Amino acid sequence: MRFMRHPALAAALSLSLVAAPAIAWAQDKAPDKDKPKTDKSELYQQLNLFGDVLERIRNDYVEPPKETDLIEAAINGMLASLDPHSSYMNPKQFRDMQVQTRGEFGGLGIEVTMENGLVKVVAPIDDTPAAKAGLQSGDLIVSLDDQPVMGLTLQEAVEKMRGKVDTKIKIGVRRQGKDPFDVTLTRAIIKIQSVKARVEGGDIGYVRITSFTEQTASGLNAALEKFKKDLGPKWKGLVLDLRNNPGGLLDQSIAVSDAFLDKGEIVSIRARKPEDVQRWNAKPGDLTEGRPIVVLVNGGSASASEIVAGALQDHRRAIILGTRSFGKGSVQTIMPVTGGGAMRLTTALYFTPSGRSIQKEGIKPDIEVEQAKIEALKPGDRTREENLRGSIANPNGRKDGSKAPDAPKPESKPEGTPPEAKDAPPQDPNEPAAQAANDYQLLRAMDLIRGINLFSQRSN
């Protein structure tokens, strides 16, 4: 089995960790000793049955069917019966997938998977129509332009959500704890900025990776170099935000993990045959030079995100903070087939350095922190030592023991509204906030980094 021969042909149309295209199965391939033994005559009977059904449809269906659509639907049904991530892509869908991997494509900006016949939102992509409309991880899409989603394959549903730029689509959404509602989105060109970086609090680097595309590793390296240049010795540590990152290219997740590790295994992939195990190891060189790292994850962190979090957690290189990740531990290989299309087939499972499979388990954070809204509470008026008549003056820094001048009183604020969040819109607790002042998980991560630095300085 070959993985990642051509990363540009791998992408996450739904929720996928993707390996490179493989050559389509050859008829003269050597027998697989692990392959279930099936009576060939029985197989031929089933193929004859398929041919009979196809012929009956062609001759007797009430309207003349399009034969290519029938075959495509049959292939899709066969692959969809295996697992939620195996599927068939016709030539147009295959081309769209290759464009998406390069970081720009048309659509709504939403990563989806299939659950119980409905389309489930894995994560909206930052700064896209889906994110701006307030779609959340875990939402179920039940209708598209008033047509039910039930009965469609994932590929068919995705195709309906795509369309010409500036055209509208009405989506019916079911969200836990709320009545079903509709939202109208305008399709747009989706340009994914894979890596976003900024300095928080003047001394902590913050990097958010929205998905793993061809530009991810280079974008991360550039961000870390900028932190070194701008902050220098003031740089206390790094917050790596992988929340709602649905995954992407395998080689990019390996490169991101390698940026923080000096040695050791990053991930292994195990297919059906024991001899097909593949392992990737870190090369010397930690781009953060040993600074503390906190990785943020949540239920929308999947696949390639879980590879990075799992590798850094197993090597004790980072503290994982947040909530349990999605739990997708399978690898899909893109196999071009006759006619210009391709099939996405689940061919292996990946494992963290300690041998953990994340499939259906996810990454459990070292420190579990639910997202929460921050509200400032105004303390009641209390008498303090300095308010007592005849209290002794503080002699610190005063040779004559005279009383230090009173500190200026803080400007009064409306109760329960800190200045940073006074006019801020309500924050979805499942979504990373735009600013640290409104992001409880990020604030906890920054406090943790500062605490580690403080403890290290005292130890020295």
N, C-alpha and C positions, 0 to 999 in steps of 0.2 A: 504494500500500500504506500502511496506517495502523498505527502502533504506539502502544501505551500510552494509548489513549483512555480506558480504564477499568482502572487497575492492579488493582483488587480482583478482577477476573476472571482474573488470571494467577497461576499457582502452579507449584511444582515437585513434581508427583506422583511422577514419577521424577526424573531428573536434567535440569533444564530451565532455560534462560533464556527467559523468556516475554514476549512482547509482548501487547498488548491484543486483545480480540475484534475480529474483522473481520466485515463483512457477508458472508453466504454468497454464493457466486458467482451472478450473475444470468445468465439464459439469453440475454439480449440484450446481453451484454458485448461490447465491440468486439474484433475478432480480435487475437490476440497474434502479432506478426510473428516473435517468437522461438520460438513454440510449434511443436513438431515437426508436420510435415504428415502427417495420417493420412487415408486414404480413408474418407469417412463411411460408405460402404456396408460396409466392413470392420468399423467400430466397431459399426454396427447389427447385424451378424452376431454379433459377440461378445456384445452385449446379449441377442440372441435366444438364444444359447447359455446364458447365465446363466439366462434365464427357463425354458428347457427343463430344465436341471439342477434348478432350484428346484421345478418342477412334478413331476418324477420323484420327488424326495425327499418331497414332500408326499403323493404318492399311493402310493408303493411302499416307503418305509422301514419297517423292522420294527415300529417304534412311532411313533405320531403325533407329529411334531415340533412345537415351538412356533415359529411362523413369524417372530415378532419376534426370537427368538434366532438364527435362521438368517440373517436380514438383518444383524443386529448383528455376527455372526461374519464375514460376508462383508466388511462395511465395515472391520472391524478387520484382517482379513487384507490387504486392499488397502493400508491405510495402513502397516501393519507391514512390508510389502514395500519401502517407500521408504527408511526409515532407522529406527534404534532409538528415536527420540524422537517420531515421528508416530504418533498413535493416535486412537481414537474413545472418547468418554466418553458413556455413557448419562445420562439426566437425573439419576439419583442420584449418579453419579460426578462429574458437572459441579457439583452442589451441594456435594459433599464438597470438591472442589478450591477452590471459592470460600471455604469455611470455613477450609481449611488456609492460604490466603493471609493471612487475618486473624490467624494466629498461634495457633490452637487447633483441635485435631481429635482424633478417636479413632483409636487404633491402637497400633503397637509403637514408633514413633519411629525409623524406618529409611528412609534414602533409597536407592533401588534403580534399577538399569537392567537391560536384558536383554543377555546375552552367550552366543552359541552355544546358545540354547534354555534357558539357566538364568538365574535371577535373581542378579545380582551386587550386592553391597553397595557402594554408593558411600561412604556414611558413616553411622554411627549418630548420632542427634541427642543432644546432651548431656542428661544427667539423665532419660533415658527407659528403658523396659524393655530395649530393644535395647542401649543403652550399658552399663547395669548388668549385663547378662548377658555382656558381654565380646565382642560381635560386632565385627568389625574391617573396615576398608576393604579390599576385595578378596576377602572371603569369598564363596563361591558357595552359594546356597540351592538344594539339590537335591530337597527334599521338604517338604511341609506336611501335618502330621498323618498321616505315613506314606504320603501320596499323592505320586507323582513330579511335579515341576514341569515336566519336559520335555513339550512339547505345549501348555502354557498360554501365552496372551499375557501381556504385562506387566500389562495392566489386570486380567486374571483372577487373576493371582497376587497383586496388591495387594489385590484385593477379598477374597480368601481370608484374607489376613493381617489384614484389618480385622474388626471384630465388636464385640459388646457388651463394655462395660467389665467387668473382673474375670474374663473368660473366658480360658481357657488355650489355647495352640497350641504344638504340638511342631514344631520346625524342624530339618531335616537340613542340616548345614553341611559343606562341603568347604573346607579351608584348605590353602594351599600349605605343604608340608613337614610336614603332620600327617595322621594317620588321620582319616577322616570321623567326625563326632560329632553328637549330637543335643543340642538345648537347648530347654527349655520356657519360654515367655514368657507373662506375664499381661498382657492388653491393658489399656490405661489411657488416660485423657484426656491427650493430648499438648499441653502448653502450652509454646510455644516462647518463651523469653526471647532475643530476637534479639541483644541487646548485653549483654555482661557486662564490667565494668570494675573495676579495683583498682589500687592503688599498689604497685609492686615496689621493694624496696630503699630506700624512703623518698624516692626522687627520680625514678623512671621510671613513666610511665603505661602501663598494660597494658589493651588493649581486645580482647576476643574477640567476633567476629561469627559466630554459629552458622549463620545463613541470612539471606537478604535478604527480609524481610517488610515490611509497611506501616509497622512501628514502627522500622525500622532507622535511618534518617537522624535521626529525633528522638532516639532513644536514644544515638546517637553524639555528637550535639551536646551533650546533657545531660552525658555522661561527660567530654567535653573541657572544658566549663565548670567542672565539679567539680574537675578537675585544676588549672585556673588558680586557682580559689579556695583550694583546700587546700594546694597546693604553692607557688604564686607563683613567685618567681625561682629556687627550688630545682628546678623541673621541668626535667629535663635532656633528655627526649625521649619518644618514644612507640613501643611495640611493638604493631603491629596484627596480631592472630592470625587468619588465615583458613584454618588447617589444618582439613581435613575439612568445609569449608563447601561444600555442593553447589550453591549458587546461589540463584536466586529471581527477584525482580522487577528488571527492567531499570532502571526509573527510580530505584530505591533504590541500585543499584550506581553509577549516574551521580552521585547526590547524595553518596554516600560519597567518591568520587574528588574531587568538586568541593570538599569540605571541606578538602582539603589542597593544592589547586592555585589559583594566582592567575589563570592564563590558559592558553590552548591547547586543543587538541582532547582530549576524553576517550575517545570511541569513535565509530566509524562503522559503519553497517549497510548492507550491499550485497545487494540482491535480484537477481532474474533480469534485470530491466531496468536499464540504466545510469542512467536518470533517477530511479530509485527510491532512490538513495543518500541516507541521512540521517546527519547529523553532530551531535554534542553537544559544546559547548565550555564550559570552566570560566568561572565568574564571579569577579571579584576578591574576595580574602579567604581567607587561610589560617588556619584556626582554631587551628593549633598555633604560629602566629607564627614559622615557619621552623625550628622545632626538628627535630633529626634523627628520622627515622622508619625503623624496620625492620619489614618485612612478612614474616610467617611463612607459608609455603605447603608443601603436600605433595601426594601423589597423590590425596587426597580433596578438594582445592580445585578447584572446577569452575565453569564458566559465569560467573555474575556475579562470583564471586571472582576469576576470571582477568581480567575487565575492569578491576577495581580494581588488581590487581597489575601488569597490563600498562601501564595509564595512568601509574601512579606510577613504574614502571621506565623507560618511554620518556622521561618528563619529568625523569628523574634526581632525582626528589623523595624517593625512598625506596630503601633497599637491600633487595632481595628475598633472603631467607635460607631454606634448607630443602631440599626435593627437588622434582623436576619435577612440575608440576600435572597434572590429569586430561586436559586437552586437548579440551574441548567448546566449539567456537566457532560453534554454530548457534543461531538464534532460532526459537522456535515461536510461531505466532500461534493464538490460540483463536478458532475460528469457530463461533458458535452455528448449529445446523441445525434442520430441522423436527423437531418432537416434543419439544423441550426439552433435547436433548443438545447436544454440541459436538464438533468435531474439533480436535485439536492437530496443526497442520501446520507442518513446517519450511519457512519462507518466505525465510530470508536467512542470511547469515553475518556475524559481526561482526569488526572489525579494530581493532587498537590504534592509537594516534596515529601511529606510524611506518609504518603500513600492513601490519603483521604479521597474518596469520591464525593463530589458535591451534588451529584444527581439527586434531586428531590430533597436534599438536606440544606444546601446553601452554606454560606459562611456565617458562623455565629460570632458576633462581635465580642472582643475582649471586655469591653464596657458597653452595656446596652443602654442606649439613651434614645427615648422616643422624642420626636420633634414636638415642640411646644411653643405656644405663644408667650411672649415676654410682656409682663405688665409690671410697671414700677408701682410700688406701694409706698405712700407717703407716711413716714413714721409719725406717731402722735407726739405732741409737745411733752417733753420730759425734762425734769430738773437734772442738771449735770453738776459735777464738782465745781466747775467754774462759776456756776450760778449761786453757790452758797456764800452767804455773808461771812467775811473773814477767812475765806479759804486761803491756804498757803500758795504763794506764787511759784510757778515753775522756774527753777534756777538754771535750767539747761541753756548754755550759751550766754549766760548773764553773769558777769563777775560780781555785780553788786546785788544780785538776787532780785532785781526789779522785775515786775510783771511784764510778760511779753504782750505786744498789742493784740487786741482781739482780732480773730480771723474774720474776713468779710463773710457776711451771711449769703448763702446761695440764693440765686434768683428763684422766686417761687414759680412752680409749674402746676398746671391742672393735675389733679390727683389721677394717678394711673396712666399718665401719658408721658413717657420719656421723650425728650426733644427729638431724638432720631426717629422715633416711630409715631410721632403725633399725627402726621398727615399721611402715614403709610397705609396702603390698602390692606385688607385682611389677608393674612398669609395662609395658604393651604398647608396643613401640617405634614402632608406627604411630599411636598415640593421643596427643594433647596431654595432658600431666600436669596434675593438679589443682593442684599447687604448684610454684613455681619451683625449689625444691630438688631435685626429681626430674626436671626438664624440661631436658635438655641443650641443645636448640635455643633455648629461651627464655633460658637462661643465656648462651649465645653472643650472642644478640641484645642482651641488657643490657650485656655487656662491650663490644660494638661501639659502642653509644650512648655509654657512658662514655669509650671511647677517642676518639671523634669530639669530644666536649666537651673532653677534656684537650688534644688537639691544637689545637683552636680557641683555647683559653685561652693556650697557649704561643705561638701565632702572633701573638696580640694583645699 
